[in-house]
Amino acid sequence: MRRFVAATAAIVVGLSASLLLAQAPGPAASQLARWLALFNGEDRAARQQFYKEHWAYSPNQNFYEDLHDQTGGFELLRVEESTATRTVALARQADGDALSRLTFEVEAEAPHRVVRFTAQPVPRPADLPIVRLTEAEVVKTIRDHLEGRAAADHFSGTVLIAKNGKAIFTAAYGLADRERKIPNRVDTRFKNGSMNKMFTAVATLALMQDSKLSLDDLLGKHLPDYPNAAVASKVNIHHLLTHTGGTGDIFGAAFNARRQELRTHQDYIALLGTRGLAFEPGSQWSYSNYGFALLGAVIDRASGRSYYDYVHDRVYVPAGMASTASEPEDQVRPNSAIGYTKRAGSREWQRNETTLPNRGMAAGGGYTTVEDLLRFANAITGNRLLTPENTRLLTTGKVKSGGGMYAYGFVDTTVNGVRAIGHSGGAPGQTGDLLILPESGYVVAALANMDPPAAPRVSSFIASRLPPR
């Protein structure tokens, strides 16, 4: 039944595209219509043959297949420009609400081979708003949407919607273990990527609240043996929490060579601590996983305990998050999904173990469930982890970032005009997102054991349609 629904949706999209393009005469529009029909289907061999026959150059097949996997296809919304050799159209990505402008240019002479194609992400125009629905309509819409995406193997994971602290929709799709055909369940644990940053930020402010550190403290106060004196004497806790410290990332050749040896936050310092600053602290925003690794080391020292024990006792336990942790990858983790990726150069799903460090840490890489994310959201909004004043400090935007305003381990943004706070996470074979909508009392959580942006795309799709109050 699910595959029938997905196939029918693809046919409808193809028909609407053909009808729109039929009004735009010329070879360019015809070629775009033929390409869309193949692109929105699942016949990869037919797509490859089309590129060989109808492209004037040798296209990068992996690029087009990645585009197919990332978008789920395109629903044509309107033709913006059309001549005999050039057609420009606005399209919605089938897996969510993101829009792309498709540009098709062809040769003037038959067989009118394609000489240029682009798919450029664009902001949503004011005349194409996402219409907000009733709560019941959102639940039906998301159920139908996810069944279709799961049937097309574009979503595998769990989703939760809550209102005023209580779940109103929970569902699981796809397989936690593709080899053994074990399905995902609502209580399945997933890798959460950078969502750990929220827990690290709460722990940091809890130490501040207990007078164990100050946001103005320089790194060197808590890590007096830090290898680079300039970093230790210029970067403070506020810089680390807001990605404004110039401390850089952790990924690269050094990480790849030693990822299995990275077991503590001090191991990351041993690997990267001698390098200098990328920019003067406080002068700009640049996402820094290493900065949050440094916060993990600060929490070790300031609390007098391991980061893992402190976060467990100060965040997970009072929030009731019994299924959330950052266990080493070589330990048995019951009821945990295996991550699957297509980023290894293969068009088939591959397990993601070869990309993982030994253990998740302060910057990301733990395990959680959508139900635990709701418990965390309830603890945040109920001021059970920090005082009301410090909760506001935690979640209020401080500096412009790629997704809105970055607070302390939280992003403070708007979704379809409504304020949302939370954080996403993603890496090969893992992606998650938490959106807390304070004005309406809704919470949306999504986790997936596949490549980004599977989970944030779903959470945004939901949040954009929920009632604003």
C-alpha positions in Angstrom: 0.0 0.0 0.0 2.8 2.4 0.9 4.6 1.8 -2.4 1.4 2.4 -4.3 0.9 5.7 -2.5 4.4 6.8 -3.3 4.2 5.7 -6.9 0.9 7.5 -7.3 2.3 10.7 -5.8 5.2 10.5 -8.3 2.8 10.2 -11.2 0.7 13.2 -10.0 3.9 15.3 -9.7 5.0 14.2 -13.2 1.5 15.1 -14.6 1.5 18.5 -13.0 5.0 19.2 -14.3 4.0 18.1 -17.8 0.9 20.3 -17.8 2.8 23.4 -16.7 5.6 22.8 -19.2 3.2 22.2 -22.0 2.3 25.9 -21.7 5.9 26.8 -22.3 6.7 25.9 -25.9 10.1 25.0 -27.1 12.7 22.3 -26.9 14.1 23.5 -23.5 10.7 23.0 -21.8 10.3 19.6 -23.4 13.7 18.4 -22.3 13.0 19.6 -18.7 9.6 17.8 -18.7 11.3 14.5 -19.8 14.1 14.9 -17.3 11.7 15.6 -14.4 9.6 12.5 -15.2 12.8 10.4 -14.9 14.3 12.3 -12.0 11.1 11.9 -9.9 11.1 8.1 -10.5 13.3 5.4 -9.1 14.8 4.0 -12.3 18.4 5.0 -12.0 19.4 3.2 -15.1 16.9 5.1 -17.2 18.2 8.4 -15.8 21.8 7.4 -16.6 20.8 6.6 -20.2 19.0 9.9 -20.5 22.1 11.8 -19.5 24.2 9.9 -22.0 21.8 10.6 -24.8 20.6 14.2 -24.0 23.5 16.0 -22.3 26.0 17.8 -24.4 28.7 17.2 -21.8 29.6 14.3 -19.6 27.6 14.9 -16.4 28.7 13.9 -12.9 26.4 11.0 -12.3 27.0 11.0 -8.5 26.0 14.7 -8.4 22.6 14.0 -10.0 22.0 10.9 -7.9 22.9 12.8 -4.7 20.5 15.5 -5.8 17.8 12.8 -6.3 18.5 11.4 -2.8 18.6 14.7 -1.1 15.5 16.2 -2.6 13.3 13.2 -3.2 12.4 14.7 -6.6 10.9 18.1 -7.6 7.3 19.3 -7.7 7.2 22.0 -10.3 5.3 25.1 -9.0 5.6 27.5 -12.0 7.6 28.4 -15.0 9.3 31.7 -14.6 10.9 32.1 -18.0 10.8 30.1 -21.2 12.4 30.5 -24.6 13.2 27.9 -27.2 16.6 27.2 -25.7 16.1 28.2 -22.0 13.5 27.4 -19.4 13.6 28.5 -15.8 11.1 27.0 -13.3 10.5 27.2 -9.6 10.1 23.8 -7.9 9.6 22.4 -4.4 11.7 19.6 -3.1 9.4 16.6 -2.6 11.0 15.6 0.7 10.1 18.9 2.3 9.4 22.6 1.8 12.7 23.8 0.4 12.4 25.5 -3.0 14.9 25.3 -5.9 15.1 27.3 -9.2 15.7 24.9 -12.0 17.5 26.3 -15.1 17.6 24.2 -18.3 19.4 25.4 -21.4 19.6 23.3 -24.6 21.3 23.5 -28.0 19.3 25.4 -30.7 19.6 22.6 -33.2 18.1 19.1 -32.9 18.4 16.9 -30.9 18.6 19.9 -28.5 21.0 18.4 -26.0 21.3 20.0 -22.6 24.2 22.4 -22.3 23.5 23.8 -18.8 21.5 22.7 -15.8 21.4 24.2 -12.4 19.2 23.6 -9.3 19.7 26.7 -7.1 18.1 26.8 -3.6 16.0 30.0 -3.2 14.0 31.6 -0.5 10.2 31.1 -0.5 8.4 33.9 -2.3 5.8 35.8 -0.4 3.1 34.7 -2.8 3.8 31.0 -2.1 3.3 30.8 1.7 3.1 27.6 3.6 -0.4 27.5 4.9 -0.8 26.7 8.6 -3.3 23.9 9.4 -5.3 22.7 12.3 -3.6 20.3 14.7 -5.7 17.4 13.3 -4.8 18.4 9.7 -1.1 18.5 10.6 -1.2 15.0 12.0 -2.9 13.6 8.9 -0.6 15.5 6.6 2.6 14.4 8.3 1.4 10.8 8.5 0.7 10.7 4.7 3.9 12.6 3.9 6.1 10.3 6.0 4.5 7.2 4.7 5.3 8.3 1.2 8.8 9.3 2.0 9.5 6.1 3.9 8.1 4.0 1.0 10.5 5.8 -1.3 13.4 5.1 1.2 13.8 8.8 1.8 13.1 8.6 5.5 14.0 6.1 8.2 13.6 7.1 11.8 11.1 8.4 14.4 9.0 11.5 14.8 7.2 13.1 17.7 4.8 16.1 18.0 3.8 17.3 21.5 1.5 20.0 22.7 1.8 21.4 26.2 4.2 18.7 27.3 2.2 15.7 26.0 2.8 13.8 22.8 0.0 14.0 20.2 1.7 12.1 17.4 4.5 9.5 17.5 5.6 7.2 14.7 8.5 5.1 13.5 9.5 4.3 9.9 12.1 2.2 8.2 14.7 -0.2 9.6 17.0 0.1 12.5 19.0 -2.7 11.1 18.7 -3.2 7.3 20.7 -6.5 7.3 18.5 -8.2 9.9 15.3 -6.4 8.9 14.7 -5.0 12.4 12.2 -2.1 12.2 12.6 1.2 14.0 10.3 1.8 17.0 9.4 5.0 18.7 11.7 4.1 21.6 14.7 3.2 19.3 17.9 5.1 20.2 19.5 7.1 17.4 22.8 8.9 17.1 22.0 12.6 17.6 25.0 14.4 16.1 25.5 17.9 17.4 22.4 17.8 19.5 24.8 17.0 22.4 25.6 20.7 22.3 22.4 21.5 24.0 23.2 19.2 26.9 26.7 20.6 27.1 25.4 24.1 27.2 23.0 23.3 30.0 25.8 21.6 32.0 28.0 24.7 31.5 25.3 27.1 32.8 24.6 24.8 35.7 28.2 25.1 36.7 27.9 28.9 36.4 24.7 28.8 38.4 26.6 26.9 41.1 29.5 29.5 41.0 31.9 26.9 39.6 32.7 29.1 36.6 31.9 32.4 34.9 31.0 33.1 31.3 33.9 35.6 31.3 36.4 33.0 32.5 39.3 32.5 30.0 40.0 29.0 28.9 43.4 29.1 30.6 41.7 29.5 34.0 40.2 26.0 33.8 42.8 24.5 31.5 46.1 26.0 32.7 48.1 23.4 30.8 46.5 24.2 27.5 49.2 23.9 24.8 48.6 27.2 22.9 49.0 30.2 25.2 47.3 32.6 22.8 44.1 30.5 22.7 44.2 30.0 26.5 44.6 33.7 27.2 42.0 35.1 24.7 39.1 32.6 24.4 36.5 32.6 27.2 33.5 30.4 28.0 31.0 32.8 26.2 33.1 32.5 23.0 33.0 28.7 23.2 29.3 28.5 23.8 28.5 30.8 20.9 31.1 29.6 18.3 32.8 33.0 18.3 36.2 31.8 19.7 38.0 31.1 16.4 38.8 27.6 17.7 38.0 25.7 14.4 36.6 22.3 13.8 37.8 18.8 14.6 37.4 17.1 11.3 40.1 16.5 8.7 43.1 14.3 8.1 44.3 14.3 11.7 40.9 13.3 13.0 40.5 10.6 10.3 43.9 9.1 11.2 43.2 8.9 14.9 39.4 8.8 15.3 39.4 5.5 17.1 41.9 6.8 19.7 39.8 9.8 20.7 38.2 8.6 23.9 38.3 11.8 26.1 38.1 15.5 25.6 41.8 15.7 26.6 42.5 13.4 23.6 41.1 16.1 21.3 43.3 18.7 23.0 46.3 16.5 22.5 45.4 16.2 18.8 44.5 19.8 18.0 45.6 22.0 21.0 48.8 23.4 19.5 47.1 25.1 16.6 46.3 28.9 16.7 43.2 30.9 16.4 41.3 31.2 13.1 40.3 34.7 14.0 40.2 37.1 16.9 37.7 35.8 19.5 34.4 37.6 19.4 35.0 39.1 16.0 32.8 36.7 14.0 30.7 33.5 14.1 32.1 30.2 12.8 30.7 26.8 13.8 33.3 25.1 16.0 33.0 21.5 17.1 36.4 21.8 18.7 35.1 24.7 20.8 32.5 22.5 22.4 35.1 19.8 22.9 37.0 22.4 24.9 33.8 23.0 26.9 33.8 19.3 27.7 37.3 19.5 29.1 36.3 22.6 31.1 33.3 20.7 32.6 35.7 17.9 33.5 37.8 20.3 35.5 35.2 22.7 36.9 32.9 19.9 38.1 35.7 17.7 39.4 34.0 14.8 37.6 34.0 13.4 34.1 31.9 15.2 31.6 29.8 12.1 31.1 29.0 11.6 34.7 28.2 15.3 35.3 25.9 15.6 32.3 24.2 12.3 33.3 23.5 13.5 36.8 22.8 17.2 36.1 20.9 17.0 32.9 19.7 13.5 32.0 18.5 12.3 35.4 16.5 15.4 36.4 15.0 15.5 32.9 14.1 11.8 33.0 16.2 11.0 30.0 16.9 7.3 30.7 17.7 6.4 27.1 20.2 9.2 26.4 24.0 8.7 26.8 27.3 8.8 24.9 28.6 5.3 25.3 31.7 4.1 23.5 31.0 2.6 20.1 32.7 -0.7 21.1 30.1 -1.3 23.8 26.8 -3.1 23.3 24.0 -0.6 23.0 20.6 -2.4 23.1 17.7 -0.9 21.0 20.0 1.4 19.0 19.7 2.0 15.3 22.6 1.4 12.9 23.4 4.4 10.8 23.4 4.1 7.0 25.0 6.5 4.6 25.4 6.9 0.8 28.3 9.4 1.3 31.0 6.8 0.8 30.8 7.0 -3.0 28.2 4.2 -3.3 24.7 4.5 -4.5 23.7 1.7 -2.0 23.3 2.2 1.8 26.5 1.6 3.7 26.9 1.2 7.5 28.5 4.4 8.9 30.9 2.8 11.5 34.0 3.7 9.5 33.1 7.4 10.0 32.5 7.3 13.8 34.9 8.3 16.6 35.3 5.9 19.5 32.8 7.8 21.6 30.4 10.8 21.4 31.4 13.8 23.4 30.5 17.4 24.3 30.2 18.5 20.7 28.1 15.6 19.5 27.7 12.0 18.8 25.5 10.7 21.6 22.4 8.5 21.5 18.9 9.5 22.3 15.2 9.0 21.5 12.4 11.3 20.4 10.7 10.6 23.7 13.8 11.7 25.7 14.0 14.8 23.5 10.5 15.7 24.6 11.5 15.1 28.3 14.4 17.4 27.7 12.2 20.1 26.1 9.8 19.8 29.0 12.6 20.2 31.5 13.9 23.3 29.7 10.5 25.0 29.4 9.6 24.0 33.0 12.9 25.5 34.3 13.8 22.2 36.0 17.4 22.3 34.9 18.2 25.9 35.4 16.6 29.0 37.0 14.1 30.9 34.8 16.7 33.6 34.3 19.4 31.2 33.3 17.1 29.3 31.0 16.4 32.6 29.2 20.1 33.2 29.0 20.6 29.7 27.6 18.1 30.0 24.8 18.1 33.7 23.8 20.0 34.4 20.6 23.4 36.1 21.0 25.0 36.3 17.5 23.9 35.8 13.9 24.5 32.4 12.6 23.6 30.4 9.5 20.2 29.3 10.9 19.1 32.4 12.8 20.6 33.6 16.1 22.9 31.3 18.0 22.4 31.3 21.8 24.3 28.9 24.1 24.1 25.5 22.5 20.7 26.4 21.1 19.6 28.1 17.9 17.0 30.9 18.4 15.2 31.2 15.0 11.8 31.4 13.4 9.9 28.7 11.4 7.3 30.2 9.1 7.2 33.3 11.3 7.0 31.6 14.7 9.8 31.5 17.2 11.6 28.2 17.6 14.5 27.1 19.8 16.5 23.9 19.7 19.4 22.3 17.8 19.9 19.9 15.0 22.7 17.4 14.4 24.0 15.4 11.5 26.8 13.3 10.1 27.0 10.4 7.6 24.2 8.0 8.6 22.8 10.1 11.4 20.6 13.2 11.8 18.3 14.7 14.3 16.4 17.8 15.3 14.5 19.3 18.2 12.3 22.4 17.8 10.6 23.9 20.8 7.9 26.5 19.9 7.4 28.5 23.1 4.6 30.7 21.8 2.3 27.8 20.9 3.4 25.1 23.3 4.4 22.6 20.6 7.5 20.5 20.5 8.7 18.7 17.4 11.5 16.0 17.5 12.8 13.9 14.7 15.7 11.4 14.5 16.9 9.4 11.5 19.5 6.7 10.8 20.3 8.1 7.4 22.2 11.1 6.0 21.2 14.7 6.7 19.0 16.6 6.2 16.4 13.9 6.7 15.4 14.8 10.3 15.5 18.6 10.1 13.6 18.5 6.9 10.8 16.6 8.6 10.7 18.8 11.7 10.6 22.0 9.7 7.8 20.5 7.5 5.8 19.9 10.7 6.6 23.1 12.5 5.7 25.2 9.4 2.2 23.9 9.4 1.3 23.8 13.2 -1.1 26.4 14.5 0.9 29.4 15.7 -1.0 29.6 19.0 
